[in-house]
Amino acid sequence: MNFDLNEEQNLIQSTVRNFAENEVLPIASSIEEEMRFPTELIPRMASLGLMGMQVPEEFGGSSLDTVSYSIAVEELARVSASVAIIVSVHNSLVIYPFYRYGNDVQRRKYVSALASGGKLGAYCITEAGAGSDVSNERTVAKRKGDSYLLNGEKLFITNGEKADLFFVMARTGATDRTKNLSVFIVERETRGLVVSPPEKKMGLNASGTVSVTFENAEVPAENLLGEEGMGMKIALSTLDAGRIGVAAQSVGIAQGALEAAVNYSRQREQFGKKISEFQAIQWMIADMATWVETGRLLLHKAACLKDQGKDYSLLASMAKLYASEAANRVADRAVQIHGGIGYIRGTPVERFYRDARVTEIYEGTSEIQRMVISRKMLQ
């Protein structure tokens, strides 16, 4: 058992950290306050291989392992959780299913464009009545000749503001809640596809979260991903991969908050000495560091299982559950250590605190993760 990163993984870590600190950090606060999607970062991240991290080189990707992918997302989230989730959704929730379930034509046409950064992807499953209960989808796709007509609305779509391609799940039959769901690759220019203005959220305000409505949107039958009725299978396997991304984002938020708290405690003086000398602060930092490291270990184990071709669903849920809850605890303690200044809008820990909250909600709530874990343990 070796916990050391290999040479390539160390290089990924240092490269992405340098990029995050030099190019993302200077705009991290402003893009959140302005609710501005950082389109200028996409070409630069593509040049670093971050927009197609686990795609084979023949399709324009970087052929990186899942541990390297996790490291990259963590390093981005350590500075900006919005930038991290943009990359995570694009890689885990769009490229992954398009490559795994797509045919060769779809891979050449869409995966290559996504991996190169030429196009951005978004994942459309959530609806007003279909959040944790994915089988309750109401968006309908009806076959009409060589096309499908899509009607319905998807909510909370990360990257949707600027996305070029959408992973869309819709109902292609009415007799079974789970066996009549299918997935489509939908291009933004599709007539009948309407994108709302970005949502105003508690955090992650630079990630372009929108609603997407389909009004007789005509999608070529050749853009069906896999076969009719495979939607649930595709969605669940995609969410397993996505949970690794959210766990990595959570670890990154927690790491950034921990570092900010440690640095502030060394500078802030009260009662004639640095607050880092007070046992109350020391114990908070000890807990925070332990939570961060535990989350990272779970994350890397899940990533290693995926790279080995083993069943990683249980560990992905454990990593997502623990890391997301740890991120919220660490961010909370970081604000407490900062005191009043930590409550001021625009300070890094205040942003980490807001950004952390959603990690317990998307890609399956903490309650859903506990259901997944308990079922695996009791089967």
Secondary structure, 3 states (H helix, E strand, C coil): CCCCCCHHHHHHHHHHHHHHHHHHHHHHHHHHHCCCCCCCHHHHHHHCCCCCCCCCHHHCCCCCCHHHHHHHHHHHHCCCHHHHHHHHHHHHHHHHHHHHHCCHHHHHHHHHHHHCCCCCEEEECCECCECCCHHHCCCEEEEECCEEEEEEEEEEECCCCCCCEEEEEEECCCCCCCCCEEEEEEECCCCCEEECCCCCCCCCCCCCCEEEEEEEEEEEHHHEECCCCCHHHHHHHHHHHHHHHHHHHHHHHHHHHHHHHHHHHHHCEECCEEHHHCHHHHHHHHHHHHHHHHHHHHHHHHHHHHHCCCCCHHHHHHHHHHHHHHHHHHHHHHHHHHHHHHHCCCCHHHHHHHHHHHHHCCCCCHHHHHHHHHHHHHC
